[in-house]
Amino acid sequence: MQVPEVWFWEDSTFEVYCLREQEYEKVANSELLAELDLSLLNRCLL
């Protein structure tokens, strides 16, 4: 199953990985939710 994007919540921080060819690459922002401010989301969840 090839999921285009996965998110991990670890140590109070989101990490986003996008599928590139056959492996996942860590990215700074979601490609699916490009306008989502992850740092703001982190602050809201803490």
C-alpha positions in Angstrom: 0.0 0.0 0.0 1.5 3.3 -1.0 0.3 6.1 1.1 1.3 9.5 -0.4 1.9 11.2 2.9 2.3 10.1 6.5 2.5 12.2 9.7 4.1 11.2 13.0 3.6 13.0 16.3 6.6 12.4 18.5 8.1 14.4 21.3 5.4 17.1 20.8 6.4 17.6 17.2 4.9 16.7 13.9 7.1 15.1 11.3 5.7 14.8 7.7 7.0 12.3 5.1 6.0 12.2 1.5 6.4 9.3 -0.8 9.0 9.8 -3.4 9.3 7.0 -5.9 9.6 4.0 -3.6 10.7 5.6 -0.3 9.5 8.3 2.1 11.3 11.7 2.4 10.9 14.0 5.4 9.5 17.3 4.3 9.0 20.6 6.1 5.3 21.0 5.1 2.4 18.8 4.1 1.9 18.6 0.3 -1.7 17.6 0.8 -2.5 20.4 3.2 0.0 22.9 1.9 -1.5 25.9 3.7 -1.5 24.2 7.1 0.9 25.9 9.5 2.4 22.9 11.4 4.1 25.1 14.0 0.7 26.7 14.9 -0.9 23.3 15.0 1.9 22.1 17.4 1.2 25.0 19.7 -2.6 24.4 19.7 -2.1 20.7 20.7 0.2 21.4 23.6 
